[in-house]
Amino acid sequence: MKKNCVKKRKSQIGKDEIMALSFGALNLADYLTTRRILNTGGEELNPVADFLIRKNSFGIFKAVSTIAGMAAIYMEEEPKITSKVLLGFYGAVVAHNIKEIVLHERRNDES
């Protein structure tokens, strides 16, 4: 009987749960890479994020919006195109941030 309970719990992890966790992980990666760029002399190009950073509200806003986004994705019966687009968008943002960090470190190593 215990085996059935374990199997049932495993099968409860679906697309919505994975997408919600992916959204959270990508937002965390976005936050951390953005902070790294800013701490090494880079600048924020998104005017909304730049405003929040200057007001020392970026971290709180990022946490609240990430939790809200994760909840919205999790509550969907079927993953919607909006959720998929958001995941793609944040994936691209994180990839861009990592590229900028690598380029910045290479320039510093060459100097």
Secondary structure as UniProt FT lines:
FT   HELIX           2..11
FT   HELIX           15..39
FT   TURN            40..41
FT   HELIX           47..54
FT   TURN            55..56
FT   HELIX           58..75
FT   HELIX           81..110
//
